Amino acid sequence: MPNTSLAYIGLGSNVDDPVQQVAQALCELDQLPLSHLVEASSLYRSKPVGPQDQPDFINAVAALETRLSPLALLDQLQALEQRHHRRRAHRWGPRTLDLDVLLFNHTHIEHPRLCVPHRAMHTRAFVLRPLIEIAPHLTLNGQPLEHWLAPLTDDITPLDSKR
């Protein structure tokens, strides 16, 4: 795809058949306008961030080539969340589908709707572990991803195999 950018997208779900929600979303990412799914990580199970009185999450990370701008990509991801009946009842609550732009090329974006790199990705093993799986060469703030993962409690479990 000429004039493409490479975006890394974090996926998560913990209600309404989370494995199917994430697997379906990975297929749907490949159907976004002006975009193509390059690679997807295995699926991982993790404890929720925030309130613990909710089911475990299923997480993955996808690499997406896109000709969309960062905000246009965000709009497409939020529309995809809505098609999966995403409700934003309260912060860190259960969700059918959560899609986050983690990285977009090597750019830093500070916008009211979007911050890239994702502000919390360096603190989340459920983001770093699948990201390292598909892009071990990436760095964050000049450090390899393993540097950020090492001090974290790596309490995520890979599911049996790639989708």
C-alpha positions in Angstrom: 0.0 0.0 0.0 1.7 3.3 -1.0 2.0 6.0 1.6 1.1 3.7 4.4 1.7 3.9 8.1 2.1 1.1 10.5 -0.1 1.1 13.5 -0.1 -1.3 16.4 -3.6 -1.9 17.9 -4.3 -3.4 21.4 -7.4 -5.5 21.6 -9.3 -6.6 24.7 -12.6 -8.2 25.7 -14.0 -9.8 28.9 -17.8 -10.2 28.2 -20.0 -11.9 25.6 -17.6 -14.6 24.5 -14.3 -12.6 24.7 -12.3 -15.1 22.6 -14.8 -14.7 19.8 -15.0 -10.9 20.2 -11.3 -10.5 19.8 -11.0 -13.1 17.0 -13.8 -11.4 15.1 -12.3 -7.9 15.7 -9.0 -9.1 14.2 -10.8 -10.2 11.1 -12.7 -6.9 11.0 -9.5 -4.9 11.3 -8.5 -6.3 8.0 -11.7 -4.8 6.5 -11.2 -1.3 7.7 -11.0 1.3 4.8 -7.5 1.9 3.4 -6.1 -0.6 5.9 -4.7 -4.1 5.9 -4.0 -6.5 8.8 -0.3 -7.4 8.7 0.1 -9.6 11.7 -1.7 -10.5 14.9 -0.4 -11.9 18.1 -1.6 -15.0 20.0 -4.5 -14.5 22.4 -3.7 -14.0 26.1 -5.8 -14.1 29.2 -5.1 -11.4 31.9 -6.6 -10.1 35.1 -8.6 -6.9 34.7 -7.1 -3.5 35.4 -9.1 -1.7 38.0 -12.1 -3.4 39.6 -11.3 -7.1 40.1 -15.0 -8.2 40.4 -15.3 -8.8 36.6 -14.1 -11.6 34.3 -10.6 -12.0 33.1 -9.7 -10.3 29.8 -8.7 -11.8 26.5 -6.0 -9.6 24.9 -4.1 -9.4 21.6 -2.1 -6.9 19.6 -2.4 -6.4 15.8 -0.1 -4.7 13.3 -2.1 -2.7 10.8 -0.9 -1.0 7.6 -3.1 1.9 7.0 -3.4 5.0 4.8 -5.8 6.6 7.4 -4.6 9.4 9.6 -4.3 8.6 13.3 -7.6 10.3 14.1 -9.4 8.7 11.2 -8.1 5.3 12.4 -9.3 6.1 15.9 -12.8 6.9 14.5 -12.8 3.6 12.6 -11.8 1.7 15.7 -14.4 3.4 17.8 -17.0 2.5 15.2 -15.9 -1.1 15.3 -16.2 -1.1 19.1 -19.8 0.2 18.7 -20.6 -2.6 16.3 -19.5 -4.9 19.1 -22.0 -3.1 21.4 -19.2 -1.4 23.5 -20.7 0.4 26.5 -18.6 2.9 28.4 -20.5 2.6 31.7 -17.5 3.2 34.0 -13.7 3.4 33.7 -12.0 0.0 33.6 -15.3 -1.8 33.6 -16.3 -4.9 31.7 -16.4 -4.5 27.9 -17.3 -6.4 24.8 -14.4 -4.9 22.9 -11.7 -2.4 23.6 -9.4 -1.2 20.8 -6.5 1.1 21.5 -3.9 2.7 19.2 -0.7 1.8 20.9 1.8 3.1 18.3 1.5 4.9 15.0 4.7 4.8 13.0 7.3 6.4 15.2 5.2 9.5 15.9 4.3 11.1 19.1 0.7 12.4 19.2 -0.8 14.6 21.9 -4.4 15.3 21.1 -7.4 15.5 23.3 -8.8 12.3 21.7 -5.6 10.4 21.1 -2.1 10.0 22.8 0.5 7.9 21.0 2.4 6.1 22.2 -0.4 4.9 24.4 0.2 6.5 27.8 -0.1 3.3 29.9 1.3 0.7 27.5 4.7 0.5 29.3 2.9 -0.5 32.5 0.8 -3.3 31.0 2.1 -6.8 30.5 -1.0 -7.7 28.6 0.0 -5.1 26.0 3.8 -5.6 26.0 3.8 -9.5 25.9 1.7 -9.8 22.7 3.5 -6.7 21.1 6.9 -8.3 21.7 5.5 -11.5 20.1 4.8 -9.8 16.8 7.4 -6.9 16.9 10.3 -7.8 19.1 12.5 -5.1 17.4 10.3 -2.2 18.6 11.5 0.3 21.2 9.6 2.7 23.4 11.3 5.9 24.6 14.6 4.5 23.3 14.3 1.3 25.3 13.5 -2.2 24.0 10.1 -3.4 24.9 11.6 -6.1 27.2 13.0 -3.3 29.3 9.5 -2.2 30.1 8.1 -5.7 30.6 10.9 -6.9 32.9 9.8 -5.1 36.1 6.1 -5.9 35.6 4.2 -8.8 37.2 3.7 -10.8 34.1 0.4 -12.5 35.1 -0.9 -13.1 31.6 -1.4 -16.6 30.2 -1.2 -17.4 26.5 -4.2 -19.3 25.2 -3.3 -22.6 23.4 -2.3 -21.2 20.0 -2.7 -18.4 17.5 -6.2 -17.9 16.3 
